[in-house]
Amino acid sequence: MKHGMNSQIAFLDCAKRCVLACSPVFRRQQFLIRSVGGSIGIDQQIHSRDMQGLRSVEVDSESIIRAIIPALDPSRHKGQAGNIAVIGGCREYTGAPYFAAISALKIGADLSHVFCTKDAAPVIKSYSPELIVHPVLEESYNVREEYKRSMSSKVLAEVDKWMERFTCLVVGPGLGRDPFLLDCVSDIMRHARKSNIPIVIDGDGLFLVTNNLDLVSGYALAVLTPNVNEYKRLVQKVLSSEVNDVDAPQQLLSVAKQIGGVTILRKGKSDLISDGDTVKSVSIYGSPRRCGGQGDILSGSVAVFLSWARQHILAADPISNPSYKNPTVLGCIAGSAILRKAAALAFSDKKRSTVTGDIIECLGKSLEGICPAS
């Protein structure tokens, strides 16, 4: 009789646990635990990892944004909230560098520069008087072979005059693939690296880096933001394999680690972010509208949040703030989240007619919804 009652009690207890596990409250609790980086016991973690492989951790992106965003303090001077430089813009592509640079301003950077070719400069200047445009880059068609070396030195010298003022570089939007131009940009990246300036790489900058990994290998302040095709080429180059979507977090971790700890933001339905040590994900719903230019918004946004995160970490006590260690990861999380929120706002208003400019105009409102200015 006693054995029968014990069996019945055990059965009821098991049923109760099953109902609890299926309840919305329980699922929300587990989601919250994962968001703040907590989890189940260590033994269970190891068992889960052995059984299912590495999983990305969905993060509380809004808390990260609130933590790193600087106060609007009247005692601060121009440039302290971010001085961003976009390296890109050529005859064919003038929109991309504009989108990246103006997004940086809309997020809250104080100053935003564009270093582009002479052909692109008047067009980019006409888009907005807010941007500081430098027509210093050159393409092969405009430089005779015997003058290329001296011209390359001149380009680097022009950018170097401003370099120490920048809190982050964005390399690649609208850059194009002209060989001479890419060589000049390679020199700029090497110089920025020596100066310990963070670099966010997107668009044709990823084409450049994929073919010359030494430009970023081992540089912890480098961020790569590949889309589906760019990531495919990167995986083939680094791992000599194809993209594995079944075990995407583990593969991303391996790629980042192989390149020496750079941070990679793999864009997709959920953005995956890894610095070779951990994998985070941002799955906030954005927009089904896939208009071109959203990647440029992302690169400009990441640059600003990375600059703020780095300031936050340098000003904070690392012992009392152990969770804020890598500004590139924090910048990617914040940039991904704010773009997705802005895209959702723009789509709710414009629907199928949503374009990149509509999303840019929603950046400020999205940020205000998370961290109201006082």
N, C-alpha and C positions, 0 to 999 in steps of 0.2 A: 504493500500500500504506500509505504513511505517512498520506495523507489519510484512508484508511479507518479506520486505528487512532485517529486524532484524533477522528473522528466518533463512533467507538464509545466512546472515553473521555468525550467530551462528553455522550453519551447516558446513560452510567452515572452520571456526576456529577449530571446533572439528575434521574435516578431516585432517587439517594441523597438529594438535597435534598427531593424530594417525600415520601419515606418519613420523613425527619427532621421535616418540617413537620407530618406527621400523627401523630407520636409524642406520647404523654402528657407525656414529659419536656419536649419542646420547647414544648408548649402551656403547661405550668406555668411555664416560664421566661419566656415572653412575658407571661403573666398577672402574674407578679411584677414585671416591668419596668413594666407599665402601672400596677400598684398603687402603686408608689413614685414614679410621675410621670415615669419615664424613657420613652424611646421610641426609634424608629429615627432615621436621619439627618434633618436639617432639610429637605433637599430632598424626601425621601420623605414627611415630615410634610405639607409644603405640597401636594405632589401628591395625597396621600391626602385632605386636607381639600377640595381643589378637586374631586376626583372624587366623594367620598362625603358631604361636608358635615361639620359639627362633630360629634364624638362625645364622649359623657361618659366620664370616667376613673373606673374602679372603684378605690376607695381602700383602703388598709390601715387600716381603722377601729380595729382593736384597738391598733395602735401609737399612733394618735392619742389613744385613751382613756388609755393608759399615760402618754403624754407630758403630758397636761393635768390628770390627777387629782391633787389635793393629798395630801401625806403626812398620815397621822394623827399629828400632832405634838402632844404634851401641852402645849406652850407656846402653842399657838394658842387664841384665845378664841372664845366663842359668836358666830356670825355670819360668821366669816371663811371658812367653807366654803360660804357661800351663804345669803342671806336673800331668799326668793322671795315675791312677792305675786301672787295670782290675782284678777283683776277679773272677777267673774261669779257667777251664781247668782240665780235669781228664783223666783217662785211655782211655775212649771212645771218648772224644771230645777235640781235640787240635786245630782245625782250627778256631773255633769261637772266642776264646780269642785273637788269633793272628790277625784275621780280625779287631776286635775292636781296639786293641792296635796300629796296624800299620796305621789304618785309622786316628787315633788321630794325629800321627806324620805327615801323609800326608796333613792333614788339616793345621797344623802349630804349634802343641804343641812341646815344647822343649824336653820333656822326656816322655817316656811311659813305665810303669811297668806292669808285669803280675805276679800275685800271684796264683800259681797252685799247683797241687799235684806233688809229686816227680816223679811219672811215666810219667807225661805229660811234665815236664820241659825240658828234653833233646830234645824232639821232637820240642817243641815251640822254643827253642834256635836255632835249626837247620834251622828254617824258615828265621830268620833274625838276624844279629848281632846288629841291631838297638835297640832291646827291652832289657829291664832289667828284667830278669826272676828270680823269687824267688820260689824255690821248698819247700814251707812251709806247704801246706795244706795236710791233711791226710783223707783217707777214712776208713770206719769201718773195712774192711777186714785186714787192716794193723795195727790195734790198739786193744790190749786186753782190755776187759771190765774194769778191775781194773785200767787201765792207762788212760782211756778216759778223766777224769776230768783234770788231770795234762797235758795231751797232748793238750787239748783245751786251757788251760791257756798259754801254750807255743806258740801255733799258734797265739793267740791274741797278745802276747808280741812281736813276730817277726814282725807282721804287724804294731804294734803300734810304733815301732822304726822309721818307715817311715811316719807315718800318717800325722804329721804336715806339711810335705812338699807338700802334694797332694792338687791340686786345685779341683779335682773331682774324685769320684770313679765310676767305671762301674761294677755293680754286676750282674753276671748271665751267661755270654756267656760261653758255654761249661762246666757249673758247674756240671751238673748231679744232681741226686736226692738221693745220699747217705745220710742217716739220720745224721750220725756223722758230715759229711762235712757241711751239711746245718746248724747244730747247731753251728758250728764254725763260719760260715759266718754270722749267726744271731748276734753273739757276736761282730763281726767286724762292722756290720752295726750300732749296738747300740753305739759303741764307736765313730764311725764316726759322728753319729748324735750329741753326746755330744760335739764333737769338731767342730760342725757347718760346716761340709764338705758336699758339694752337692753329691747326689747319683743318678746315672742313673741306672734303674733296667730293665733288659731284660732277655729273655730266661728262664732258670730254676730259676733265681732270682724272676721272677713273680710267679712261682709255690710256692716258699717259702713265698712271701709276701701275696699272695691270701689266704694262709692257716694261716697267722699270720699278720693280718693288723696292729697290734700294732707296728710293726717294722717301719712303715712309717706314721701312722695316726698322723695328726697334724704337720707334718714336711714339711714346705714350700719349702725346698731345695731338696725334693725328686721328681724324674721323673719316671713314669712308661711308658713303650713303648710296649703295647700289640699288637699282631697280632689278626686276627679274632677269633681264638679259645681261646687265652689267655684273650681277652676282654670278650668273652662269659662267661668264668668261673668267671671273676671279677664281672661282672654285677649280675650273679646269687648269688655270695657271698655277695655283698654289698647291692643290692636292692631286692634280692629274686625274681627276675623276668627274663624274657628273653630279648635278645637284640631287641631294637625297632629301625629299620632302617628308619622308616617314620619320627620319631622325634629324630633323632640321636644326634643333638647338645644339646637338652634339657636333654636327658638321660645322655650324657657324663658329662654335667655340674653337674647333680645330683650326679653322682658317685664320681667325684672329690670333691664335697662339703661334701659328706658323709664321705669320708676318711680324711677330715680335711684340705682341701686346697692343697693337693699334685697336681702336674701337670701330666696330662695324655695325651700322644700322641697316639691316636688311629690310627693305620696304616690301610690304605685302598686305594681305588681308589683316594680319596682325604684324606689327613691326617688331622684329627681333633684334636685340641689341647685345653685343658681347665685346668684352675687352680681352678675351682669352682666359679670363679667370671665372667669370660668371655669365649667365644669360638671363636677360630681362625681356619682358614683352609688354607692348602697349596695344590693347585691343579695343580702345574706345571707338564706338561707331562713328564713322566720318560721313562720307557721301558716296553714292553709287556713280556719280558723275566723274569721269576720268579725263577731264580737260588737261591739256598740256600746261606745264608751268608749276604744278603743285610741288614737284621736287625742288624747284628753285626757292619756293617759299620755305620749304623744310630746311634747306641748307642755310638760308639767312637766319631763320629762327634758332636753329641749333647753335649757330655762331654766337648769338647774343646770350642764350642761356648757358652755354659753355663758359663764356666770359664771366657771367654772374656767379656761376658755380665755383669757378676758380677763385674769384675774389672771396666768396663765402668760406671756402676751405682755408685759404691763406689767413683769413681774419679769425677763424674759429680755432678752438683748442682741439687738436686731433684726438686727444685722449677722451675728452668728454663728448666728442661727436664722432664715434667710430664708424657710423653708417655712411658718412659723407667722405668718401675716399677718392673717388675718381671723377673729376669734373667732366670728362668727356662722356661718360655713361649718363651722368645726371643731365647734361645738356641735350643728349639724344632723347632721353625720356621726356623731358619738358617740351622740346621742339616737336616731337611726334604727337604728343597729346594736344598741344595748342593748335597745330595744323588740323588735326582731326575734328576738334571742336569747332573751329572756324569754318571748315568745309561743311559740317552738318548745319550750322547756322545759315550759311549762304544757300545751301540746297533747299532748306525749308522755305526760303523766300523765292529763289529764282528757278528751282526745279531743273528742267532740262537745259535751260538757257544759262545755267551757272558757268562763269568763266573765272580765270585766275584772279582777275581784278576784284571780283565779288568776294572771293575768299580772303584776299588781303584786307579788304575793308572790314571784315569780321574779326580780324586778329585782336584788335583792341577790346572789342566787346567780350570776346572769349576770355581774354586775360582778366578783364574787370570782373567777370562772373566768378572767377576763382580767387582773385586777390584784389578787392576794391582799393582804388587809390584814395588816400585821405589828404 
